[in-house]
Every structure is written in C-alpha cells, then in structure tokens.
Amino acid sequence: MSSEITPNEVKNRNISIPKTGLKADLILDQLLSMKGKDIAWQSGKVLAYVYEPTKETYSLTKEAYTMYLTENALDPTAFPSLLKLETELIAMAANLLGGDDETVGNFTSGGTESIILAVKTARDYCREHKPEITEPELIVGETAHAAFHKAGHYLGVKVVMLPVNKETFKVETEVFESAITKNTIMLVGSAPSYAHGVVDPISEIASLAKSKGLFCHVDACVGGMYLPFAKQAGFDIPPFDFSVDGVTSMSCDFHKYGYAAKGASCVLHKNRDLRKYQIFACSSWSGYTIINPTVLSSKTGGPMAGAWATLHHIGQDGYMKIVKETQKASLLIVEGIQEIPELKIMGDPIMNLVAIESVDPTVNVFAISDGMTARGWHIQVQLASRCASEALHLSINRANVPYIPELLKDLKEVINDIKKKEKPSMDIDIKMFAPMLENMNSETFDNLAEMLGLGGEEGLPDELEFINNLINSLPAKHRNVLLKEFVNKMFTT
Ligand SMILES: Cc1ncc(COP(=O)(O)O)c(C=O)c1O
C-alpha cells in the first residue's frame, strides 16, 4: 500500500484502492501537496479559469455547497428544497436578463451544458414542427464559443460557422442571412464573445431569426452576470437579452462573473412551450422513471446551493461594485496596451475580456505568454482563426484588479527581453508532418511528442512558443488531430 502518490506509480498502473483505509489527515496532506503544482490562482496573477470571490463569500459558498453534497437533484420531488433553490436561481437570472412571467429555465453544470440543451430544444422542436428538416443546421459566427460545435457534434446538428468582421470581431447579419437555408433551425449571437469581449448585434440577429421563423440563442455565459450591472452602472451596453424581440433562449453562467463555485450555469427559454423540448423522459426501461430536464441524471445539490448562497451574499450592490472595479481595471489595460507599440487591442471590448495581438513581427505572442509565465502570470493564448490573428487573452476578475499596473510593467519588460533575445528557429519543417497528421496513431504521436519534447513525465515544457507556433500554423483539422492525441496520451491510465 502506498502512503504517497507519485507520477511514476500512476504511469505504472500500480495504484489500487488501499486495502485498509488511510487516516483523514494523511489523505488531506497528500491532496494539499498534489495541489502544489497547480497554477497559483490565489496570487491574483491568473487571468483565466478562475473567478475568485472574496474570502468571506468563498467560505460561505463552500459551506452551502458541502451542506448539499449528498442530496440528489435527480429527483426534485424527493428533495423539494433543491427544486426551490433551482426555481429561485432561474427567477433571479430571468429577472436580470429581461425575462417576463413566461420565462423558464434550468440550472445546469456549466455553459457547455446550457448550450447543448438550447440546441437540443431547437432540434427537437423542429423535429416535431418542421419534420421536413432532416439535416438541421445551426448558424454561428467564428467567435461563438466552441460549445456550439460540441453541441452540434453530440446532437447531429450541422454547425455552419461564418466569418465575422475582421475589425470589430462581431457577427455581420447580412452574412448570416445569406447562409440561411431550408435546414436552418437556429441563429446564435454572443453577449459577449469570450475571445474578444464584444457583443454581437443581438437585435439584428433576433429580428432576422424571427422574420424567418428560427430560434435565436444568445450566449451570455460569460456576460449574463456582468452586462446587466455594467448597464446599471452607466456603461453603454447594447440590448442583448430577452427584452430583445425574437430571442428564444439564453445561457448564463453563475460560475463565471456570478463568482459561484463551478458546476453552476443556467439555460433560459422564452416560455414553457419551448422548454418542453429540452426535457428527456424514459419510462420504458425496467427501473425508476427518468425525467431529466438537463443532461445529468444523478447530481449533487452542491453547486445549486453554492450558487444560491453566493448570489444572495454578494447581492446586486456587490455585483455592481465588482463590475465597476473590473471595468476600471479593463480600461487601465486597454490604455496601457495602447502605449505599447508592439501590441494592439483586438476590437473594442465591452467588458473585462481583452484580446491582444502583436503588430510587431519580431514579437511573438506565444513568446510573450512564456515570458509572463516565467514571471508568475497565467495568460491564455488564442490560436489564429480565419478572422483573427493569434492573440493573448485576459479575463479580468476582481482578484486581478490590484495587479494590473504590475501586469503592464511585466508585459513591457517581457517584450524588451524578447526583442533582445535570438529568435528560436522553426527547424522542424511543417510539411514534414503532413503525412504523419493524415495517418496519426498512438505510435506516430509518441514519436512526434518525443521530437517536440512532450514525451517526458513532467507534462508540458516551460516554454511553449515553438509548440504553439507549430499548432498555430496547421489547419484546424490537423490541429484537432494533434490535440486529441495529446490529451489521449496525457491521461496515462
Ligand atoms: C461565451 C461563452 N460561452 C460558453 C462557455 C462555456 O462555458 P463552460 O466552460 O462553463 O462550459 C464559455 C466559457 O468560457 C464562454 O465564455
């Protein structure tokens, strides 16, 4: 029996459930030591993945979450308190997002599940009301979240991805209109898009959808708990919610700028008649009757109780205060970047999501990301797409606010360092990979990983510039082949 877990043991598949259970303090010590290698989100220097509430809110959320750890939201008739928590969360979201007495929705595990359910609703509605559509299509801009592609993939709905404006990164409604076919079921707009923090012309998209009898989904996963407060605080926020005629569904995450613990989002529908198509029922098998409004069946009540507690604790005034602080911090970043000649803000971000591109060919954004990582920051990179060049992405949460001057100072210093350093040469010819990528299997990938320095047990190398440049230079089809193989290898058991 091992008293400590090491990477080697995992690789050698030597891990079994211990014969005799271990003491709680030993287990907790091990968990704490494993966490040592994770990104230090408490540093205020992580600009992705984490939406950190105050310590007081954090403690409350944790307590509320664990209070409902064992309760099962599979059956809200057995746990009526969970039904109450869910309906109240949905009412709070609907009230925030221009809903009315007709608006309904459900609590989900995250933005992706909310989006999958919105697409399922449109697909199943059309199956019943437009049976002539046998190959349904969903129209999205290139800036719509990948969750729509996942939804299409899982649900057998074709995703028609269209270019967006190369300056504003917003959907162009005329481009959407020209792509509508007899198979189209839904148009999508983002409020805002994650990549560039810009809001699509929701009124135009919704009006087009209505005129053609189509569903219109507004993805407010990242903006739903933010934009309404920004608007109340006096920022110029275009109409994006159910107040816009033609919007049929929305997604809004509590676990992003609602600062709730993860596993907390919602999907909202214009009315019950539409939501009906979201629900799955099965009473023909031999066990208990299944009636699930969401993807998961058995699920802990923790995220729901955690989100309910968080929203009540922060309150509208609290959200407004956070939004004012993060809007100010975002402006500081935008102004700071404008003073760095090598960099440019992409589009005109409406909230605290900022994409930055390099306008100096000697300064590579992936090298900047490496340089910032070495200085303790965590900044996401975005690969180039048809409409956008490769970029750095900053999601600013309340815990990052005090660190913005340091961020700008470090960015400038890292860029100066890059300009002084000799450039790494791409001494592996991309063309050489083409046959490998066409016939990729585990063995081929292992060889490639070895060549790229990805073969070791320590995970990713510290410097990712070369690998990022390589992936960036490939067409999406080949990028996906490589990335799937990478993840398939990363999970060693
Ligand atoms: C606009 C938008 N939609 C959907 C998602 C997916 O959310 P999740 O990661 O909770 O599934 C995200 C995540 O960042 C997002 O920003």
The ligand as an SDF file (V2000), in Angstrom:
LIG
                    3D

 16 16  0  0  0  0  0  0  0  0999 V2000
  -19.2860   32.8690  -24.0920 C   0  0  0  0  0  0  0  0  0  0  0  0
  -19.0700   31.5090  -23.5040 C   0  0  0  0  0  0  0  0  0  0  0  0
  -19.9210   30.5040  -23.7990 N   0  0  0  0  0  0  0  0  0  0  0  0
  -19.7700   29.2750  -23.3070 C   0  0  0  0  0  0  0  0  0  0  0  0
  -18.7230   28.9580  -22.4670 C   0  0  0  0  0  0  0  0  0  0  0  0
  -18.5620   27.5490  -21.9500 C   0  0  0  0  0  0  0  0  0  0  0  0
  -18.7200   27.5440  -20.5540 O   0  0  0  0  0  0  0  0  0  0  0  0
  -18.2550   26.3240  -19.6290 P   0  0  0  0  0  0  0  0  0  0  0  0
  -16.7640   26.3060  -19.6550 O   0  0  0  0  0  0  0  0  0  0  0  0
  -18.8280   26.6710  -18.2990 O   0  0  0  0  0  0  0  0  0  0  0  0
  -18.8430   25.0800  -20.1790 O   0  0  0  0  0  0  0  0  0  0  0  0
  -17.7990   29.9650  -22.1410 C   0  0  0  0  0  0  0  0  0  0  0  0
  -16.6510   29.6860  -21.2990 C   0  0  0  0  0  0  0  0  0  0  0  0
  -15.7710   30.4910  -21.0920 O   0  0  0  0  0  0  0  0  0  0  0  0
  -17.9880   31.2720  -22.6580 C   0  0  0  0  0  0  0  0  0  0  0  0
  -17.1430   32.2680  -22.3680 O   0  0  0  0  0  0  0  0  0  0  0  0
  1  2  1  0
  2  3  1  0
  2 15  2  0
  3  4  2  0
  4  5  1  0
  5  6  1  0
  5 12  2  0
  6  7  1  0
  7  8  1  0
  8  9  2  0
  8 10  1  0
  8 11  1  0
 12 13  1  0
 12 15  1  0
 13 14  2  0
 15 16  1  0
M  END
$$$$
